[in-house]
Amino acid sequence: MASSYRIVGWTYAGICAALAIAVRPAAPPLSRTVTPRVVRRAVAPAPAAPMPSNGADAAEWFRRVKPYCNAVEVSNIQRDTPAPKSVDGAGYGAACFALAGRIDDARRSIDALDAGDRPRAANIVFEVGHPVADAGDDRSAGPIMELVVDYIPTHYMALYHAGMAEYMLGQRDLSRRNLTQFLRYYSIEDGWRSNGKEILRRLDDPNAAAADPRRPREP
């Protein structure tokens, strides 16, 4: 009888053990160590710097070549490093030739433009040549300012500087013409106008010119 109880007890214990094993959660499978994938966010390239305008590009060209705008080197620099193909490029190219005393080449640079664009290019020549006139280099300034006047007849400062330079060079007729036009377009009663009147007075009175042939002091 006791043996029967033992058999029943061990059977019951076996059944319980089997049930316990059946409901136990399975161990997770072994896995390789996986390096997490790094997702790199695409970075947009920085916006490109804006390209300089034709005017800025031409001004930069002139800044680089200006030391070579002389009678010896101007042909080489204009051939090997030509000015940008624009109105401002033509103006600065003409200015380079003008500084070198190559006025005919300067004119050709401007004449290659459409008629409506030529005054803009000539004004660039004026801006470049203005310091030459202010420095009193009459022999260089006179032809440069004459070039400007040819394309901008009402440019009163070019008329003034041309007239003053021509007076000092003994070019009386040119000086009289340009200073007369200067007074026509410039009506402010200041030192500029006073100087123009003084030179015209001397031109009309040879004795006055002989007595004081100097250039009037700039305002």
Backbone as JSON, one array per atom type, in Angstrom:
{
  "sequence": "MASSYRIVGWTYAGICAALAIAVRPAAPPLSRTVTPRVVRRAVAPAPAAPMPSNGADAAEWFRRVKPYCNAVEVSNIQRDTPAPKSVDGAGYGAACFALAGRIDDARRSIDALDAGDRPRAANIVFEVGHPVADAGDDRSAGPIMELVVDYIPTHYMALYHAGMAEYMLGQRDLSRRNLTQFLRYYSIEDGWRSNGKEILRRLDDPNAAAADPRRPREP",
  "N": [[0.84, -1.22, 0.0], [1.89, 1.19, 0.84], [3.83, 1.41, -1.07], [2.31, 1.95, -3.32], [1.35, 4.52, -2.79], [3.76, 5.9, -2.85], [4.47, 5.66, -5.5], [2.39, 7.01, -6.76], [2.89, 9.51, -5.68], [5.45, 10.21, -6.67], [4.89, 10.2, -9.36], [3.1, 12.32, -9.57], [4.82, 14.41, -8.81], [6.57, 14.33, -10.95], [4.93, 15.08, -13.05], [4.33, 17.72, -12.33], [6.86, 18.87, -12.47], [7.37, 18.64, -15.18], [5.39, 20.31, -16.24], [6.24, 22.76, -15.2], [8.64, 23.15, -16.55], [7.68, 23.4, -19.11], [6.24, 25.81, -19.14], [8.15, 27.71, -18.59], [9.8, 30.65, -19.65], [11.5, 30.81, -22.72], [15.03, 31.03, -23.08], [16.63, 33.93, -24.35], [17.92, 33.91, -27.66], [21.42, 33.58, -28.33], [23.23, 36.29, -29.66], [25.1, 38.09, -32.17], [27.22, 40.84, -31.38], [26.03, 43.79, -32.46], [26.95, 46.61, -34.17], [25.46, 49.7, -33.85], [23.93, 51.26, -36.65], [25.1, 54.18, -38.03], [23.37, 56.94, -38.91], [23.88, 59.36, -41.13], [23.12, 62.68, -41.46], [22.37, 64.35, -44.37], [24.27, 67.09, -45.37], [23.64, 70.22, -46.53], [25.44, 71.89, -49.08], [27.38, 74.87, -48.51], [26.09, 77.99, -49.56], [27.25, 79.28, -52.63], [29.5, 82.02, -52.95], [28.3, 85.09, -54.23], [28.86, 85.81, -57.65], [30.97, 88.43, -58.77], [29.63, 91.47, -60.07], [29.63, 92.69, -63.47], [30.72, 95.25, -63.34], [32.14, 95.25, -60.88], [33.89, 93.16, -61.38], [35.39, 94.18, -63.52], [36.54, 96.4, -62.29], [38.17, 95.15, -60.41], [39.89, 93.83, -62.14], [41.22, 96.07, -63.24], [42.45, 97.09, -60.96], [44.41, 95.17, -60.55], [45.98, 95.33, -62.87], [46.81, 97.93, -63.11], [49.43, 98.86, -62.31], [50.86, 98.23, -64.58], [50.01, 99.83, -66.57], [51.48, 101.51, -68.44], [53.64, 103.11, -70.87], [55.49, 101.21, -71.72], [54.66, 98.62, -70.94], [51.95, 98.31, -71.41], [50.82, 97.21, -73.77], [51.45, 94.48, -73.67], [50.16, 93.65, -71.3], [47.5, 94.16, -71.88], [47.12, 92.4, -73.94], [47.79, 89.84, -72.9], [46.33, 89.68, -70.54], [43.44, 90.41, -70.92], [40.84, 92.9, -70.57], [37.64, 92.44, -68.91], [34.81, 91.4, -70.88], [32.76, 93.67, -71.16], [30.79, 96.66, -70.63], [31.93, 98.21, -68.58], [34.36, 96.92, -68.5], [35.46, 97.66, -70.96], [35.66, 100.39, -70.46], [37.54, 100.51, -68.33], [39.66, 99.28, -69.61], [40.16, 101.19, -71.6], [40.89, 103.27, -69.92], [43.29, 102.29, -68.89], [44.9, 102.28, -71.19], [44.82, 105.04, -71.63], [46.19, 106.1, -69.4], [48.67, 105.24, -70.07], [49.28, 106.9, -72.09], [48.31, 106.21, -74.53], [46.18, 107.28, -76.29], [44.72, 106.99, -78.69], [44.33, 104.22, -78.78], [42.79, 103.97, -76.52], [40.49, 105.29, -77.35], [39.65, 103.53, -79.34], [38.91, 101.34, -77.82], [36.63, 102.31, -76.54], [35.04, 103.05, -78.71], [34.34, 100.6, -79.73], [32.11, 99.87, -78.4], [28.48, 99.95, -78.16], [26.82, 102.94, -79.17], [25.25, 104.11, -77.17], [26.42, 103.19, -74.85], [28.9, 104.29, -74.65], [29.33, 106.82, -73.26], [29.24, 106.0, -70.54], [31.52, 104.36, -70.34], [33.44, 106.29, -70.94], [33.19, 107.93, -68.74], [34.3, 106.36, -66.77], [36.95, 106.48, -67.57], [37.37, 109.16, -66.98], [37.16, 109.15, -64.13], [39.38, 107.62, -63.48], [41.4, 109.18, -64.58], [41.17, 111.59, -63.25], [42.69, 112.0, -60.77], [45.18, 112.36, -61.94], [44.94, 114.8, -63.24], [44.43, 116.42, -60.99], [46.89, 116.24, -59.79], [48.38, 117.91, -61.32], [49.62, 117.11, -63.64], [49.76, 118.15, -66.5], [50.4, 117.52, -69.16], [49.71, 114.84, -69.42], [47.11, 114.83, -68.45], [45.58, 116.58, -70.08], [45.05, 115.34, -72.76], [43.61, 113.1, -71.85], [41.35, 114.21, -70.62], [40.27, 115.52, -72.81], [39.49, 113.37, -74.34], [37.41, 112.38, -72.74], [35.59, 114.52, -72.9], [34.9, 114.41, -75.58], [33.13, 112.28, -75.68], [31.33, 112.88, -73.7], [30.05, 115.69, -73.86], [29.0, 117.52, -72.05], [30.26, 117.23, -69.65], [31.26, 118.85, -67.07], [33.45, 118.95, -65.29], [35.44, 117.57, -66.62], [35.7, 119.29, -68.78], [36.68, 121.54, -67.45], [39.19, 120.63, -66.38], [40.47, 119.88, -68.74], [40.59, 122.37, -70.06], [42.22, 123.85, -68.29], [44.62, 122.36, -68.32], [45.3, 122.61, -71.01], [45.66, 125.34, -71.22], [48.02, 125.67, -69.71], [49.74, 124.29, -71.36], [49.94, 125.88, -73.5], [47.99, 125.71, -75.44], [45.94, 127.53, -76.64], [43.49, 128.0, -78.07], [42.05, 125.59, -77.73], [41.88, 125.59, -74.94], [40.35, 127.9, -74.46], [37.95, 127.21, -75.73], [37.09, 124.96, -74.2], [36.94, 125.95, -71.56], [35.07, 127.94, -71.85], [32.83, 126.4, -72.41], [32.74, 125.03, -70.03], [31.98, 127.06, -68.19], [29.47, 127.48, -69.15], [28.03, 125.19, -68.43], [28.48, 124.95, -65.75], [27.34, 126.6, -63.11], [27.67, 127.43, -60.5], [28.82, 129.81, -58.28], [31.79, 129.59, -57.35], [35.13, 128.57, -56.35], [35.98, 127.03, -58.56], [34.56, 128.05, -60.76], [35.44, 130.68, -60.63], [38.17, 130.37, -61.2], [37.98, 129.45, -63.84], [36.94, 131.72, -65.11], [39.07, 133.47, -64.67], [41.18, 132.39, -66.2], [40.1, 132.57, -68.77], [39.99, 135.34, -68.94], [42.71, 135.93, -68.99], [43.37, 134.68, -71.39], [42.05, 136.27, -73.16], [43.43, 138.58, -72.85], [46.48, 139.14, -73.67], [48.55, 140.44, -72.29], [47.88, 140.06, -69.62], [48.14, 137.32, -69.4], [50.86, 137.03, -69.87], [51.85, 138.32, -67.67], [51.11, 136.69, -65.54], [51.42, 133.59, -65.87], [50.81, 131.29, -64.54], [49.03, 128.36, -63.36], [45.87, 128.77, -61.87], [45.27, 128.43, -58.33], [43.91, 125.4, -57.22], [40.52, 125.03, -56.11]],
  "CA": [[0.0, 0.0, 0.0], [2.82, 2.33, 0.91], [4.51, 1.53, -2.38], [1.39, 2.59, -4.26], [1.35, 5.97, -2.52], [5.02, 6.49, -3.33], [4.43, 5.72, -6.96], [1.5, 8.12, -7.13], [3.55, 10.81, -5.33], [6.54, 10.54, -7.63], [4.27, 10.51, -10.66], [2.58, 13.71, -9.47], [5.97, 15.33, -8.81], [7.11, 14.39, -12.3], [4.03, 15.88, -13.89], [4.52, 19.14, -11.97], [8.15, 19.33, -13.01], [7.24, 18.79, -16.63], [4.62, 21.52, -16.49], [7.07, 23.94, -14.89], [9.61, 23.34, -17.64], [6.95, 23.79, -20.31], [5.8, 27.21, -19.09], [9.27, 28.63, -18.36], [10.13, 31.37, -20.9], [12.74, 30.38, -23.38], [16.14, 31.99, -22.99], [16.84, 34.61, -25.64], [19.05, 33.33, -28.41], [22.66, 34.35, -28.37], [23.35, 37.06, -30.91], [26.35, 38.83, -32.32], [27.18, 42.26, -31.01], [25.81, 44.55, -33.69], [27.2, 48.05, -34.02], [24.33, 50.46, -34.4], [24.22, 51.98, -37.88], [25.08, 55.63, -37.87], [22.7, 57.6, -40.02], [24.42, 60.7, -41.27], [22.2, 63.59, -42.12], [23.01, 65.05, -45.49], [24.5, 68.5, -45.1], [23.59, 71.0, -47.77], [26.65, 72.7, -49.27], [27.22, 76.3, -48.26], [25.81, 78.7, -50.82], [28.43, 79.89, -53.25], [29.53, 83.48, -52.91], [27.81, 85.62, -55.51], [29.88, 86.27, -58.57], [30.93, 89.88, -58.88], [29.0, 92.01, -61.26], [30.58, 93.11, -64.5], [31.45, 96.42, -62.88], [33.1, 94.86, -59.85], [34.9, 92.32, -62.03], [36.27, 95.06, -64.3], [37.32, 97.22, -61.35], [39.21, 94.28, -59.86], [40.89, 93.66, -63.22], [42.02, 97.28, -63.35], [43.31, 97.19, -59.77], [45.55, 94.28, -60.72], [46.84, 95.66, -64.01], [47.15, 99.36, -63.13], [50.89, 99.12, -62.31], [51.42, 97.97, -65.91], [49.41, 100.75, -67.53], [52.5, 102.48, -68.85], [53.95, 103.02, -72.3], [56.32, 100.05, -72.01], [54.04, 97.33, -70.64], [50.5, 98.28, -71.6], [50.43, 96.32, -74.87], [51.54, 93.09, -73.21], [49.14, 93.35, -70.29], [46.18, 94.15, -72.52], [47.05, 91.21, -74.78], [47.86, 88.62, -72.1], [45.28, 89.71, -69.51], [42.47, 91.39, -71.44], [39.77, 93.36, -69.69], [36.37, 91.71, -69.08], [33.98, 91.8, -72.02], [31.6, 94.39, -70.65], [30.95, 98.12, -70.8], [32.93, 98.66, -67.61], [35.66, 96.39, -68.92], [35.96, 98.54, -72.02], [36.03, 101.66, -69.84], [38.81, 100.38, -67.61], [40.7, 99.03, -70.61], [40.49, 102.49, -72.18], [41.61, 104.05, -68.9], [44.66, 101.78, -68.83], [45.59, 102.84, -72.35], [44.95, 106.49, -71.47], [47.28, 106.36, -68.45], [49.93, 104.96, -70.77], [49.44, 107.86, -73.17], [47.84, 105.61, -75.78], [44.82, 107.83, -76.39], [44.03, 106.4, -79.84], [43.89, 102.88, -78.38], [41.69, 104.17, -75.57], [39.3, 105.61, -78.14], [39.19, 102.32, -80.02], [38.22, 100.5, -76.83], [35.3, 102.88, -76.3], [34.28, 103.04, -79.97], [33.86, 99.24, -79.98], [30.83, 99.72, -77.71], [27.32, 100.63, -78.72], [26.89, 104.39, -78.94], [24.62, 104.46, -75.9], [27.26, 102.76, -73.72], [30.19, 104.97, -74.66], [29.51, 107.8, -72.17], [29.56, 105.31, -69.28], [32.93, 103.97, -70.39], [34.25, 107.51, -70.87], [33.17, 108.43, -67.37], [35.3, 105.57, -66.03], [38.25, 107.09, -67.9], [37.49, 110.4, -66.19], [37.42, 108.83, -62.72], [40.77, 107.16, -63.37], [42.31, 110.27, -64.94], [40.99, 112.77, -62.4], [43.86, 112.24, -59.91], [46.3, 112.85, -62.76], [44.7, 116.23, -63.4], [44.6, 117.06, -59.69], [48.32, 116.27, -59.48], [49.02, 118.93, -62.14], [50.33, 116.53, -64.79], [48.96, 118.69, -67.61], [50.68, 116.85, -70.43], [48.94, 113.6, -69.43], [45.69, 115.07, -68.16], [44.9, 117.25, -71.19], [44.47, 114.41, -73.73], [42.63, 112.23, -71.2], [40.11, 114.96, -70.44], [39.72, 115.77, -74.14], [38.8, 112.14, -74.71], [36.13, 112.33, -72.0], [34.69, 115.54, -73.44], [34.42, 113.97, -76.88], [32.0, 111.37, -75.49], [30.36, 113.51, -72.79], [30.33, 117.12, -74.05], [28.51, 118.34, -70.93], [30.98, 116.84, -68.42], [31.89, 120.14, -66.78], [34.77, 118.82, -64.66], [36.4, 117.22, -67.68], [35.92, 120.54, -69.51], [37.54, 122.4, -66.63], [40.56, 120.11, -66.32], [41.03, 119.97, -70.08], [40.91, 123.77, -70.32], [43.37, 124.27, -67.47], [45.83, 121.71, -68.83], [45.62, 123.19, -72.32], [46.2, 126.67, -70.98], [49.4, 125.54, -69.28], [50.51, 123.76, -72.49], [49.95, 126.88, -74.58], [46.97, 125.39, -76.45], [45.02, 128.6, -76.28], [42.16, 127.83, -78.65], [41.38, 124.49, -77.04], [41.59, 126.03, -73.58], [39.23, 128.85, -74.51], [36.72, 126.47, -76.06], [36.66, 124.09, -73.1], [36.57, 126.73, -70.38], [33.8, 128.6, -72.16], [31.79, 125.39, -72.22], [32.66, 124.77, -68.58], [31.17, 128.11, -67.56], [28.1, 127.32, -69.62], [27.38, 124.09, -67.73], [28.73, 125.02, -64.3], [26.88, 127.95, -62.77], [27.89, 127.74, -59.08], [29.87, 130.82, -58.14], [32.77, 129.13, -56.37], [36.5, 128.66, -56.83], [36.12, 126.45, -59.89], [34.07, 129.01, -61.76], [36.33, 131.83, -60.58], [39.38, 130.02, -61.95], [37.66, 129.42, -65.27], [36.84, 133.11, -65.58], [40.39, 134.08, -64.65], [41.96, 131.93, -67.35], [39.52, 133.18, -69.96], [40.44, 136.73, -68.95], [44.1, 135.94, -69.45], [43.4, 134.32, -72.81], [41.58, 137.43, -73.94], [44.35, 139.69, -72.62], [47.85, 138.59, -73.69], [49.38, 141.05, -71.26], [47.57, 139.42, -68.34], [48.73, 135.99, -69.43], [52.32, 137.17, -69.74], [52.16, 138.76, -66.32], [50.91, 135.59, -64.58], [51.07, 132.43, -66.68], [50.62, 130.1, -63.69], [47.71, 127.8, -63.16], [45.26, 129.23, -60.62], [45.23, 127.42, -57.28], [42.65, 124.64, -57.24], [39.66, 125.3, -54.95]],
  "C": [[0.86, 1.24, 0.0], [3.51, 2.53, -0.42], [3.61, 2.22, -3.37], [1.34, 4.09, -4.06], [2.62, 6.64, -3.05], [5.0, 6.64, -4.84], [3.56, 6.89, -7.41], [2.15, 9.46, -6.85], [4.63, 11.18, -6.33], [5.97, 10.88, -9.02], [3.77, 11.95, -10.67], [3.71, 14.72, -9.53], [6.56, 15.46, -10.2], [6.26, 15.24, -13.22], [4.22, 17.36, -13.61], [5.82, 19.69, -12.56], [8.07, 19.55, -14.51], [6.47, 20.05, -16.99], [5.43, 22.78, -16.25], [8.05, 24.23, -16.01], [8.9, 23.87, -18.88], [6.58, 25.27, -20.31], [6.94, 28.18, -18.86], [9.64, 29.33, -19.67], [11.47, 30.94, -21.45], [13.79, 31.46, -23.25], [16.33, 32.64, -24.34], [18.02, 34.03, -26.36], [20.26, 34.23, -28.33], [22.76, 35.08, -29.7], [24.69, 37.76, -30.95], [26.16, 40.26, -31.82], [27.11, 43.08, -32.29], [26.05, 46.02, -33.42], [26.06, 48.82, -34.63], [24.75, 51.24, -35.65], [24.08, 53.48, -37.64], [24.44, 56.24, -39.11], [23.19, 59.03, -40.09], [23.43, 61.56, -42.05], [22.93, 64.32, -43.23], [23.09, 66.53, -45.17], [24.51, 69.25, -46.42], [24.86, 71.82, -47.91], [26.36, 74.16, -49.01], [26.96, 77.01, -49.58], [27.06, 79.36, -51.35], [28.34, 81.4, -53.14], [29.07, 84.02, -54.25], [28.96, 86.08, -56.38], [29.81, 87.78, -58.68], [30.24, 90.32, -60.16], [30.07, 92.39, -62.27], [31.41, 94.3, -64.03], [32.51, 96.08, -61.86], [34.23, 94.04, -60.45], [35.9, 93.18, -62.8], [37.13, 95.92, -63.38], [38.45, 96.41, -60.73], [40.3, 94.03, -60.89], [41.8, 94.89, -63.28], [42.94, 97.44, -62.15], [44.56, 96.34, -59.93], [46.51, 94.74, -61.81], [47.34, 97.1, -63.98], [48.66, 99.61, -63.09], [51.54, 98.94, -63.69], [50.84, 98.87, -66.98], [50.39, 101.88, -67.84], [52.9, 102.19, -70.28], [54.72, 101.76, -72.66], [55.53, 98.74, -71.93], [52.56, 97.22, -71.03], [50.07, 97.31, -72.7], [50.42, 94.87, -74.41], [50.42, 92.76, -72.24], [47.76, 93.3, -70.91], [46.01, 92.91, -73.41], [46.94, 89.94, -73.93], [46.78, 88.54, -71.03], [44.23, 90.72, -69.93], [41.4, 91.73, -70.42], [38.52, 92.52, -69.92], [35.56, 92.27, -70.25], [32.68, 92.42, -71.52], [31.82, 95.87, -70.9], [32.01, 98.64, -69.83], [34.32, 98.14, -67.96], [36.28, 97.24, -70.01], [36.41, 99.88, -71.45], [37.36, 101.58, -69.11], [39.96, 100.03, -68.56], [41.13, 100.32, -71.28], [41.27, 103.34, -71.2], [43.07, 103.6, -68.8], [45.48, 102.32, -70.01], [45.83, 104.35, -72.17], [46.08, 106.84, -70.51], [48.64, 106.15, -69.11], [50.19, 105.94, -71.9], [48.99, 107.36, -74.51], [46.39, 106.03, -76.01], [44.06, 107.22, -77.56], [43.53, 104.99, -79.51], [42.73, 102.98, -77.39], [40.4, 104.47, -76.33], [38.76, 104.36, -78.84], [38.45, 101.4, -79.06], [36.8, 101.0, -76.61], [34.44, 102.79, -77.56], [33.75, 101.65, -80.3], [32.51, 98.99, -79.31], [29.69, 100.32, -78.53], [27.36, 102.1, -78.33], [26.32, 104.78, -77.58], [25.45, 104.1, -74.69], [28.56, 103.54, -73.61], [30.35, 106.02, -73.57], [29.85, 107.14, -70.83], [31.03, 104.91, -69.24], [33.83, 105.2, -70.28], [34.28, 108.08, -69.47], [34.13, 107.65, -66.48], [36.69, 106.12, -66.31], [38.44, 108.37, -67.11], [37.85, 110.09, -64.75], [38.87, 108.38, -62.53], [41.74, 108.31, -63.63], [42.22, 111.49, -64.05], [42.17, 113.02, -61.46], [45.08, 112.76, -60.68], [46.17, 114.35, -62.96], [44.93, 116.98, -62.09], [46.08, 117.19, -59.32], [49.06, 117.3, -60.32], [49.83, 118.38, -63.29], [49.55, 116.92, -66.05], [49.18, 117.94, -68.91], [49.92, 115.53, -70.54], [47.45, 113.87, -69.31], [44.94, 115.68, -69.34], [44.27, 116.28, -72.18], [43.41, 113.49, -73.11], [41.3, 112.95, -71.08], [39.47, 115.32, -71.78], [38.95, 114.53, -74.61], [37.43, 112.07, -74.03], [35.13, 113.31, -72.6], [34.13, 115.12, -74.8], [33.19, 113.07, -76.75], [30.93, 111.95, -74.57], [30.59, 115.02, -72.87], [29.9, 118.0, -72.88], [29.23, 118.02, -69.61], [31.83, 118.04, -67.97], [33.25, 120.0, -66.1], [35.83, 118.39, -65.66], [36.71, 118.46, -68.51], [36.88, 121.44, -68.74], [38.99, 121.92, -66.67], [41.23, 120.15, -67.69], [41.46, 121.41, -70.37], [42.12, 124.25, -69.55], [44.67, 123.66, -67.99], [46.26, 122.34, -70.15], [46.15, 124.61, -72.19], [47.68, 126.59, -70.61], [50.31, 125.02, -70.4], [50.55, 124.72, -73.67], [48.96, 126.6, -75.68], [45.78, 126.32, -76.23], [43.6, 128.39, -76.82], [41.38, 126.71, -77.96], [40.98, 124.89, -75.62], [40.38, 126.96, -73.56], [37.92, 128.12, -74.78], [36.21, 125.69, -74.86], [36.24, 124.88, -71.86], [35.28, 127.52, -70.62], [32.64, 127.64, -71.97], [31.63, 125.04, -70.74], [31.77, 125.79, -67.9], [29.7, 128.01, -67.99], [27.35, 126.28, -68.79], [27.54, 124.15, -66.21], [28.44, 126.44, -63.83], [27.12, 128.33, -61.31], [29.05, 128.73, -58.97], [30.83, 130.41, -57.01], [34.16, 129.23, -56.97], [36.71, 128.1, -58.21], [35.72, 127.45, -60.97], [34.96, 130.25, -61.8], [37.62, 131.57, -61.35], [39.13, 130.0, -63.46], [37.58, 130.82, -65.84], [38.21, 133.76, -65.65], [41.22, 133.67, -65.86], [41.41, 132.5, -68.65], [39.92, 134.65, -70.06], [41.87, 136.84, -69.46], [44.19, 135.62, -70.95], [42.96, 135.47, -73.69], [42.51, 138.62, -73.82], [45.77, 139.13, -72.57], [48.74, 139.18, -72.62], [49.15, 140.4, -69.89], [48.2, 138.03, -68.28], [50.24, 136.05, -69.26], [52.71, 137.54, -68.32], [52.05, 137.61, -65.3], [50.48, 134.34, -65.34], [50.75, 131.18, -65.85], [49.18, 129.63, -63.69], [47.12, 128.35, -61.87], [45.23, 128.09, -59.59], [43.87, 126.73, -57.31], [41.84, 124.94, -55.98], [39.84, 124.24, -53.87]]
}
